Amino acid sequence: MKRENLKRLIKSANGAFDVTFIKQDQTERTMHAELGIEYNLKGSVNKVERADRPYMTVFDHDAQGYRNINLDTCTSLTVNNKTYSF
């Protein structure tokens, strides 16, 4: 699935979503995440998210912190009770 379509699906989530992706060290990670959380937010500029990069910053509910998802390595996404596999 194209990166922009995946971003659109994630942004359409009504609250939290689950995403599985391959991390940089080649291990699989499943994350229960959400967009728009401003808990303990530091700084004002996200230097990771850019149009030329495949990353999206989300709040990881399990780790209680911000994490980056590599959209190019996503293997599944569950959003609004619907699961997509890639």
DRENSEMI-427826 format. One record per residue (C-alpha): residue in three letters; x, y, z. Coordinates in nm, 2 decimals. Each point is the difference from the previous one (the first is absolute). Layout:
BEGIN
[r "ala" [X Y Z]]
...
END
This chain:
BEGIN
[r "met" [0.00 0.00 0.00]]
[r "lys" [0.13 0.34 -0.08]]
[r "arg" [0.13 0.22 0.28]]
[r "glu" [-0.27 0.27 -0.05]]
[r "asn" [-0.28 -0.25 0.01]]
[r "leu" [0.13 -0.15 0.33]]
[r "lys" [0.03 0.35 0.15]]
[r "arg" [-0.36 0.07 -0.10]]
[r "leu" [-0.12 -0.32 0.16]]
[r "ile" [0.19 0.08 0.33]]
[r "lys" [-0.14 0.35 0.00]]
[r "ser" [-0.35 -0.13 -0.04]]
[r "ala" [0.02 -0.19 0.33]]
[r "asn" [-0.26 0.09 0.25]]
[r "gly" [0.24 -0.02 0.29]]
[r "ala" [0.27 -0.27 0.04]]
[r "phe" [0.11 -0.25 -0.26]]
[r "asp" [0.23 -0.30 -0.01]]
[r "val" [0.29 -0.02 -0.25]]
[r "thr" [0.26 -0.26 -0.07]]
[r "phe" [0.33 0.08 -0.17]]
[r "ile" [0.36 -0.11 -0.04]]
[r "lys" [0.24 0.21 0.21]]
[r "gln" [0.34 0.11 -0.12]]
[r "asp" [0.16 -0.30 0.17]]
[r "gln" [-0.22 -0.23 -0.20]]
[r "thr" [-0.22 -0.10 0.29]]
[r "glu" [-0.38 0.02 -0.02]]
[r "arg" [-0.18 0.24 0.23]]
[r "thr" [-0.37 0.04 0.07]]
[r "met" [-0.11 0.33 0.15]]
[r "his" [-0.32 0.12 0.15]]
[r "ala" [0.02 0.37 -0.10]]
[r "glu" [-0.19 0.32 -0.05]]
[r "leu" [0.04 0.33 -0.18]]
[r "gly" [-0.06 0.34 0.15]]
[r "ile" [0.11 -0.08 0.36]]
[r "glu" [0.19 0.30 0.15]]
[r "tyr" [0.09 -0.17 0.33]]
[r "asn" [0.35 0.11 0.12]]
[r "leu" [0.07 0.15 -0.34]]
[r "lys" [0.34 0.18 -0.02]]
[r "gly" [0.10 0.25 -0.27]]
[r "ser" [-0.22 0.13 -0.27]]
[r "val" [0.15 -0.14 -0.33]]
[r "asn" [-0.01 -0.36 -0.11]]
[r "lys" [0.33 -0.05 -0.18]]
[r "val" [-0.08 -0.36 -0.10]]
[r "glu" [-0.31 0.04 -0.21]]
[r "arg" [0.07 0.13 -0.34]]
[r "ala" [-0.15 -0.07 -0.34]]
[r "asp" [0.32 -0.17 -0.12]]
[r "arg" [0.02 -0.24 0.30]]
[r "pro" [-0.22 -0.30 0.07]]
[r "tyr" [-0.04 0.07 0.38]]
[r "met" [-0.30 0.10 0.20]]
[r "thr" [0.01 0.10 0.36]]
[r "val" [-0.27 -0.15 0.23]]
[r "phe" [-0.06 -0.04 0.37]]
[r "asp" [0.07 -0.36 0.11]]
[r "his" [-0.25 -0.08 0.28]]
[r "asp" [0.19 -0.30 0.13]]
[r "ala" [0.33 0.19 0.03]]
[r "gln" [-0.17 0.32 0.10]]
[r "gly" [0.22 0.20 -0.24]]
[r "tyr" [0.04 0.12 -0.36]]
[r "arg" [0.13 -0.24 -0.26]]
[r "asn" [0.06 0.00 -0.37]]
[r "ile" [-0.16 -0.24 -0.24]]
[r "asn" [0.17 -0.08 -0.33]]
[r "leu" [-0.29 -0.01 -0.24]]
[r "asp" [0.20 -0.18 -0.27]]
[r "thr" [0.04 -0.31 0.23]]
[r "cys" [-0.35 -0.03 0.13]]
[r "thr" [-0.14 -0.35 -0.01]]
[r "ser" [-0.35 0.06 0.15]]
[r "leu" [-0.22 0.27 0.13]]
[r "thr" [-0.32 -0.02 0.20]]
[r "val" [-0.20 0.32 -0.01]]
[r "asn" [-0.37 0.05 0.08]]
[r "asn" [-0.04 -0.38 0.07]]
[r "lys" [0.12 -0.08 -0.35]]
[r "thr" [0.33 -0.18 -0.06]]
[r "tyr" [0.22 0.06 -0.31]]
[r "ser" [0.29 -0.23 -0.09]]
[r "phe" [0.29 0.11 -0.23]]
END
